[in-house]
Amino acid sequence: MSTFFEQLVNGLTVGSFYALVALGYSMVYGVMKLINFAHGDLFALGAYLGYSLLTGATGKITASMGLWGGIGFTALLVALSVALAGVLVERIAYRPVYPSGRLSLVVSALGMAIFIQNAIMAIWGSRPQAFPASVVPSLRFSFFGIPVTLLQVTILGISFALMLIIWLIVEKSNFGAAVRASALDRETAILLGIDVRKVIFFVFALGPGLGGVAGLMNGLYYRAISFNMGWNYGLKAFTATILGGIGNIPGAMLGGLILGVVESLLAGYVSGAWKDVFVFILLIAILIFRPTGLLGEKTAEKV
Amino acid sequence: MNLSLSLLKRILGTPGSSGGGDELRRRRIIGIAAAVIFALFPLLPFVDNYWIDVGFYVGIYALLGLSLNIVLGEVGLFDLGHTAFYAIGAYVTAILNTRFHIPILWLLPVSAIAAGLFAWLVTAPVIHLKGDYLCIVTIGIGEIVRLSMINNPLGLTGGPNGINGIDNPHFIVPILSSRQFYYLLWAIIGLSAFLLTRLQRSRVGRAWNYIREDETAAKALGVNVRHYKLSAFVLGAALAGVAGNIYASKQMSISPESFTFMESSLLFCIVLLGGLGSIPGSVLGALAVTVFPEIFRPFAKYRLMFFGLALLLMMIFKPGGILPRLRDSGERLKKVVETKKARSSKPGAGCEDTADILKRANSAESADRSGSINTIDRADNVDTTQRSECSAHAETGGAQDKLLLRIENLGLSFGGVTAVSDMDLEVVKGRITALIGPNGAGKTTVFNIITGIYRPMSGRVLLRGEDISSRLPHQIAKAGVARTFQNIRIFPSLTCLENVLCGQHSRGKAGFAASMLRLASQRTEESRMLQKAQTCLARVGLSDSADSLASALPYGKRRYLEIARALAAEPELIVLDEPSSGLNDAETLELAALLKSLVAEGLTIFLIEHDMNLVDMVSDHVVVMQSGKKIAEGPMCDMRQNPKVIEAYLGSEED
């Protein structure tokens, strides 16, 4: 039973990365109807920026701020820079191509993804890098008999806090209503006086910002990072988005967490090597029986 | 000024036309030049084996590009996992060759069949998914295949290291050198391109394009959407399997690294760079994607960065691709199916044919015009004469007329909202029946049930006494019901003639083999379809626009194009959803004349209409709906006095 709970906590931790990245996919998809293929690579960019901030000369600065000060400062800086990168991606790769239709956007997104991935490789090198050991002290303690590490608690704490904030913004605030309205029907939203450009700016800053923080935490958790890690995480997170219902904010969070947990349980009980195969089979099965995802609403086709 | 403008237009290619003869000629010259260059390239003195191999890999990507183009370009299905089929071909070849020593070229068809079969198995359950959902499923399929290869199931795939020691092909002589591989591959590409071009110019290729342009319209006009989507996947996968076979034997070893998501996205880019649905475009796209990183090899680690940037810039400045597909003119489509014999033995036979059609078309048009004048005259008299004869006109001849369509007890609701309930209705043969009612009454829903777009929850739809309520849209179209749509659904990037040919789809039967081999039966059928389509275009007065793209038509003419398309389906019942909306008064009168003349020829019309003048002018029988129920029926003049109808439109007096 203890392995079960260990896998569960592990799954929730990985799932929270997926959830944070999935939020970015979902928000962008909602407003732009675009799969932002560059999003996974922005996640990788977050990991690498975090690596740079925590090692070398800058590592001394962050270390001097104490444990929580240092992590908080790094997370903030990573979030801001990746958010900026996200906004730039929208300006450069999507805004000029938007009028040419969806297929061109897909190619433009793929082009941007290849660009960012190879830019990371050009800057940090093609060999994997390692985060410094135990930035967060490797404390283990028991939570109702379930063994958890301080790092896991930290990651889950930050992730759930961020998700709660996003949920409050999107579901409860006026601006969130504008975001949801733009996602439902962009044209009508514009006619109703919603500044869709502001909404787009918001989703392209917030989504990558969250993804960047997830990248940083992923680096802290697994330590090893590589320039092409974005593809795989992006794909998983996008799977989570579809699982929860694309364009649906709580769905993205739920999808991410479920995917993480299912994955670790599969790895723990069935087979580590085949877990990704099972995940994709599960995804296809869900799409066959519930094409709009777990929380997505069924809509009748308008003829 | 005028001259320079026309010159500029000629250089840029006129938008909104199917590409003039000039553009066609220019492309043909470029195409021949390119073929010569490709044929001579390995023989040039300064080309070493390295560059011949680059030419070979251009070929692999070209073949893969052509294969993805079938799925993505022709049918518009987002396939981002196409590498899976390529991998299946390569692995089938590798496993069967290394274990059982079956010769590589024997395995060529085996790989194609295996990949095609695999595509059918994995896409059949998901083919109904739309756009991005299908896209993510294909990504999933790609990953499942790649990960399975890595995990070495049953020790077959050799895990991450893959399989080594694959034989060379043996075709008369053993194929060993770079040059021999180059020619083998490009010969296959040439053959594939030739056959695919034939498919493009056939009933099959057009059906694919109809689905890409507007799936709903395609199925309502008789295209079996599921069949054509699946067949595109199977054919595309088979071609990718061929590429896998040749790749494996050239490399002599394969590993899962060659079949990543990155490869699939590269193929996606090849098709888009070249131009959606363009065969020469796919080859050119492959050339760009392979040669670009080669040229930038000196910049080693920055080259893929540049490549990403180049993709992006292409989509900003030339989103339609480098060589977008030119649509064929009617003349060209005709020439293609004419037999050589007919052309040589009867010089000018083709011309006579065209002249004949034109003559008939013209007479049809003029008859149409005179008809319209007549009806306009009659229409002017409507107020004075018809009104007074109202009740006399009402049910004359109703009894002996035959029932064509009968709706019984129809009901449908969406998530608790009742759209139609307990609806009964009859459409009599050879008459115009109108369905009217305030917005949201459920009229279009009734139409969608009749044409099979929706399935009713209760009740039946009987066509000539046969229950059609559980049939699929394309089956209903074939049974003799054609329709138009409230918010026009034409196929914008096809020519008007091709739009109308869609109606004829269900009247033909030429399949893949017949179209690729251009059998005599296919040619006769095709020229019959073309003739019918041209007559239908003439019927609505659009002969002049036959070769221009449908997107170039003004709004009013698009309605006529839709009607011509429905007529081309040779229906018994034609169902029109608000045909007059967006038309001005003069155009509405023309429409009324057209409808009347169609009925005079024996057609039955059922229409939804908001323009009461039009309903008044043309309809023999009117059914009024409100809130999903029938509230009244009878001749229009009775409806005008019916208190229930007045209440439905104007609200009750107590309000």
Contacts between the chains, C-beta under 8 A, distances in Angstrom:
chain1	res1	chain2	res2	distance
A	29	B	132	7.8
A	35	B	132	6.2
A	35	B	135	7.2
A	37	B	265	7.6
A	92	B	312	7.3
A	93	B	312	5.4
A	96	B	316	4.6
A	97	B	312	7.9
A	97	B	315	4.9
A	97	B	316	5.7
A	97	B	319	6.6
A	100	B	315	6.7
A	100	B	319	3.3
A	100	B	320	7.7
A	101	B	319	7.1
A	102	B	131	7.7
A	103	B	72	8.0
A	103	B	78	7.9
A	103	B	272	5.8
A	103	B	276	6.8
A	104	B	272	6.8
A	104	B	315	4.5
A	104	B	319	4.1
A	105	B	315	7.6
A	106	B	78	7.3
A	106	B	268	6.8
A	106	B	272	7.6
A	107	B	268	6.7
A	107	B	269	5.3
A	107	B	272	4.5
A	107	B	273	7.5
A	107	B	311	5.8
A	107	B	314	7.6
A	107	B	315	5.1
A	108	B	311	7.0
A	108	B	312	5.3
A	108	B	315	4.2
A	108	B	316	7.4
A	110	B	265	4.7
A	110	B	268	6.7
A	110	B	269	6.2
A	110	B	308	8.0
A	110	B	311	6.6
A	111	B	269	7.4
A	111	B	307	7.9
A	111	B	308	4.6
A	111	B	309	6.9
A	111	B	310	7.4
A	111	B	311	3.0
A	111	B	312	3.9
A	111	B	314	8.0
A	111	B	315	7.0
A	112	B	308	6.5
A	112	B	312	6.0
A	113	B	265	7.9
A	113	B	308	7.2
A	114	B	262	7.9
A	114	B	265	8.0
A	114	B	304	5.9
A	114	B	305	7.7
A	114	B	307	6.2
A	114	B	308	3.4
A	114	B	311	7.0
A	115	B	305	5.6
A	115	B	308	3.2
A	115	B	309	5.5
A	115	B	312	7.0
A	116	B	308	7.7
A	117	B	304	7.7
A	117	B	308	7.8
A	118	B	301	7.5
A	118	B	302	7.4
A	118	B	304	4.2
A	118	B	305	4.1
A	118	B	307	7.9
A	118	B	308	6.4
A	119	B	305	5.6
A	121	B	301	6.4
A	122	B	301	5.1
A	122	B	302	5.9
A	122	B	305	6.2
A	126	B	301	7.5
A	231	B	261	6.1
A	231	B	262	7.2
A	235	B	139	6.6
A	235	B	143	7.0
A	235	B	261	6.9
A	238	B	136	6.7
A	238	B	139	8.0
A	239	B	136	7.0
A	239	B	140	7.4
A	242	B	133	7.0
A	242	B	136	5.2
A	246	B	132	7.0
A	273	B	150	7.7
A	273	B	151	4.9
A	274	B	147	7.6
A	274	B	151	6.0
A	276	B	143	6.7
A	276	B	147	5.3
A	277	B	143	7.8
A	277	B	144	5.3
A	277	B	147	5.0
A	277	B	148	6.2
A	277	B	151	7.4
A	280	B	140	3.9
A	280	B	141	7.7
A	280	B	143	5.4
A	280	B	144	5.0
A	280	B	147	8.0
A	281	B	140	7.8
A	281	B	144	6.7
A	283	B	136	7.2
A	283	B	137	7.7
A	283	B	140	5.5
A	284	B	125	7.9
A	284	B	126	6.4
A	284	B	137	5.4
A	284	B	140	5.5
A	284	B	141	7.6
A	287	B	126	6.6
A	287	B	129	6.1
A	287	B	133	5.7
A	287	B	136	7.4
A	287	B	137	6.0
A	288	B	125	5.5
A	288	B	126	6.1
A	291	B	129	5.9
A	291	B	130	7.8
A	291	B	133	5.9
A	298	B	415	7.6
A	300	B	414	5.2
A	300	B	415	7.9
A	301	B	216	7.5
A	301	B	453	7.9
A	303	B	216	5.6
A	303	B	444	7.2
A	303	B	448	5.5
A	303	B	453	5.3
A	303	B	485	7.0
